[in-house]
Amino acid sequence: MATVQPPPSRPSPPLTSSPYPYATAPDIIRAHQKDAYFQGVLANQLSDLHRRLRGARSAHAWATETRTFADALYLCLTTLLGNRTLGEEYCDLVQPTLRRHRRPLLPSLPAARLHPHLHPPPYTTSRLLPSVRTTLRKRLQSRLATLTRTGRDQHKTTGQPSSEYRVLRYLLTHLGSITSGATSAQRRWRREAMVQHILPLRVA
C-alpha cells in the first residue's frame, strides 16, 4: 500500500528588517511643511542680518542667494550630521534606504538625502540658464546670417527654404520655450530621485 506524501511546504515570505510601517502621505506632507517653515525662519533671520550689515538694497539684491544659503545650511545642520530634520522629528519619521529598509549609516545618509537636492543644483541652473540662452541665440543668428549671405538658405531649384535653415529658424523662434523646460524636467527628476532613494517610515 503506497503512502501518501505530504505536500511540500511553501517557504515563508521574507520578513523586512524594519518593524515600522511606511509613512502615509499626510505625514510626509506635514513633515515637508514643517521643514519649509523652519527654512523660511532661518532665511528671514539671515536676510535681517544681511540688511543690518549691508543695507536694504544689498539684502534685496542678494535675496535668492540668502534663501539658497539658508536651505543649504538647514540641510547641513540636520542631514549632513546624520540627524533627522525638524519636520521628521515632528512627525516621527525616519528615512531608510529603499533596498535594506533600514536607517542609513552616517556616511550614506547625507549622500542619499542630498542627492535629489544638489544634482543638478537649482540655483546654479537658474544662474547659468540665461547666459546659455543668450549664447545659443547669438550663434543661431550668426549661422542664419551666414546661410543667407552665402545663398544656402533656400534650394536653387525649388526656391524653398533649406532643411538647415528651417531647423535653425525653428530653434531660434522656440528657444525660450525649449530652454525653459529644463526647470520642470529638473523638478520631475528630483521627485523621481527622492522616490527611488528615500522611503519614509513612521517610527511612532
Secondary structure, 3 states (H helix, E strand, C coil): CCCCCCCCCCCCCCCCCCCCCECCHHHHHHHHHHHHHHHHHHHHHHHHHHHHHHCHHHHHHCHHHHHHHHHHHHHHHHCCCCCCCHHHHHHCEECCECCCCCCCCCCHHHHHHHHHHHCCCHHHHHHHHHHHHHHHHHHHHHHHHHHHHHCCCECCCCCCECHHHHHHHHHHHCHHHHHHHHHHHHHHHHHHHHHHHECCEECC
